[in-house]
């Protein structure tokens, strides 16, 4: 099983925001840091905001931040929200199951337990558990490209 890039980027955005709680994070900063297009990140951020995980502020001086404490955001919930299909095999979807082995097959139960174990593990982990501490994030924060302008003496 492989998670979609959308899920990967969603987790990266949340982790970065958790590591930078003292300030608003910008899409441009995220795009530069993670080498992802701004357009793709806009979709990710909008989805996370609609889901109530991020607060966004538009305009100059705007950005995004977490709406909940990192300790309260379970990774399993984020993955369930972002992913669209957990049918590991054809028989997980009874509407389209055409497998001739389904009536006697025990593989579906094995995959079902594996998927439940996967989410059990993810539900035991919070955003706080996987995010770098804010002190380390501050060291890695991008440097502003603006130059300091010296004020003329009075």
C-alpha positions as CSV (number, residue, x, y, z in Angstrom):
1,X,0.0,0.0,0.0
2,X,1.2,3.5,-0.8
3,X,-0.2,6.7,0.5
4,X,-1.0,9.4,-2.1
5,X,1.2,12.5,-2.4
6,X,-1.7,14.6,-1.2
7,X,-1.5,12.7,2.1
8,X,2.2,13.1,2.3
9,X,2.1,16.8,1.7
10,X,-0.8,17.2,4.1
11,X,1.3,15.6,6.9
12,X,4.3,17.7,5.9
13,X,2.3,20.9,6.1
14,X,0.9,20.0,9.5
15,X,4.3,19.0,10.9
16,X,5.9,22.2,9.7
17,X,3.1,24.3,11.3
18,X,3.4,22.3,14.5
19,X,7.2,23.0,14.6
20,X,6.5,26.7,14.1
21,X,3.7,27.5,16.5
22,X,5.0,31.0,17.3
23,X,4.3,32.4,13.8
24,X,2.3,32.2,10.6
25,X,3.7,29.9,8.0
26,X,3.4,30.9,4.3
27,X,2.7,28.8,1.3
28,X,5.8,30.1,-0.4
29,X,7.9,29.1,2.6
30,X,6.4,25.6,2.5
31,X,6.9,25.3,-1.2
32,X,10.5,26.3,-1.0
33,X,11.2,24.1,2.0
34,X,9.6,20.9,0.6
35,X,10.2,21.5,-3.1
36,X,6.5,21.3,-3.9
37,X,4.5,23.6,-6.2
38,X,2.6,26.4,-4.6
39,X,-0.5,25.4,-6.6
40,X,-0.5,21.9,-5.2
41,X,0.1,23.2,-1.6
42,X,-2.8,25.6,-2.0
43,X,-5.1,22.7,-2.6
44,X,-3.6,20.8,0.4
45,X,-3.9,23.8,2.7
46,X,-7.5,24.6,1.6
47,X,-8.5,21.0,2.3
48,X,-6.9,21.0,5.7
49,X,-8.6,24.4,6.5
50,X,-12.0,23.0,5.4
51,X,-11.4,20.0,7.6
52,X,-10.7,22.3,10.6
53,X,-7.0,21.6,11.0
54,X,-5.6,24.9,9.8
55,X,-6.5,28.5,10.2
56,X,-5.6,30.6,7.1
57,X,-5.2,34.4,6.9
58,X,-5.1,36.0,3.5
59,X,-3.1,39.0,2.3
60,X,0.1,40.7,3.3
61,X,1.3,39.3,6.6
62,X,-1.0,36.3,6.1
63,X,-0.3,32.7,6.4
64,X,-1.4,29.6,8.2
65,X,-1.3,27.9,11.6
66,X,-2.7,25.0,13.4
67,X,-6.2,25.3,14.8
68,X,-5.7,22.5,17.3
69,X,-2.9,21.5,19.6
70,X,-0.5,19.0,17.9
71,X,-1.2,16.6,20.8
72,X,-4.9,16.6,19.8
73,X,-4.3,15.7,16.1
74,X,-4.2,11.9,15.5
75,X,-2.2,10.9,12.4
76,X,-4.8,8.1,11.7
77,X,-7.5,10.7,11.4
78,X,-5.5,12.8,9.0
79,X,-4.7,9.8,6.8
80,X,-8.4,8.7,6.8
81,X,-9.4,12.2,5.8
82,X,-6.8,12.5,3.0
83,X,-6.9,9.1,1.4
84,X,-9.9,8.1,-0.7
85,X,-9.5,4.4,-1.1
86,X,-8.6,1.7,1.4
87,X,-9.7,-1.2,-0.7
88,X,-6.6,-3.3,-0.5
89,X,-8.0,-5.9,-2.8
90,X,-11.0,-6.2,-5.1
91,X,-13.2,-8.0,-2.6
92,X,-13.1,-5.1,-0.1
93,X,-15.8,-3.5,-2.4
94,X,-18.8,-5.7,-2.5
95,X,-20.3,-3.6,-5.3
96,X,-17.5,-4.4,-7.7
97,X,-16.2,-7.7,-6.4
98,X,-15.9,-10.1,-9.3
99,X,-13.4,-12.5,-7.7
100,X,-14.5,-16.1,-7.9
101,X,-12.6,-17.0,-4.7
102,X,-14.7,-14.6,-2.5
103,X,-17.1,-17.2,-1.1
104,X,-14.3,-19.4,0.3
105,X,-11.4,-17.0,0.5
106,X,-9.8,-16.2,3.9
107,X,-7.3,-13.6,2.5
108,X,-9.8,-10.7,2.8
109,X,-9.9,-11.3,6.6
110,X,-6.1,-11.2,6.7
111,X,-6.0,-7.9,4.8
112,X,-8.8,-6.5,6.9
113,X,-6.8,-7.3,10.1
114,X,-3.7,-5.8,8.6
115,X,-5.6,-2.6,7.7
116,X,-7.0,-2.4,11.2
117,X,-3.5,-2.8,12.6
118,X,-2.2,-0.1,10.3
119,X,-4.8,2.4,11.6
120,X,-4.4,1.2,15.2
121,X,-0.8,2.2,15.0
122,X,-1.5,5.5,13.3
123,X,-4.3,6.3,15.8
124,X,-1.7,6.0,18.6
125,X,0.5,8.7,17.2
126,X,-0.2,12.4,17.3
127,X,1.2,15.3,15.3
128,X,3.2,16.3,18.4
129,X,4.9,12.8,18.3
130,X,6.2,13.2,14.7
131,X,7.0,16.9,14.6
132,X,10.4,18.4,15.3
133,X,10.5,20.5,18.5
134,X,10.0,24.2,17.9
135,X,13.6,25.0,19.0
136,X,14.9,22.8,16.1
137,X,12.5,24.3,13.7
138,X,13.7,27.8,14.5
139,X,17.2,26.8,13.5
140,X,15.9,25.6,10.1
141,X,13.6,28.5,9.5
142,X,14.2,30.4,6.2
143,X,16.1,33.6,6.3
144,X,14.3,36.6,5.1
145,X,15.5,37.9,1.7
146,X,14.9,41.5,2.7
147,X,17.9,43.7,3.4
148,X,18.0,45.8,6.5
149,X,18.0,49.5,5.7
150,X,20.0,51.7,8.0
151,X,18.0,54.6,9.4
152,X,19.7,58.0,8.9
153,X,20.9,59.6,12.1
154,X,18.7,62.3,13.7
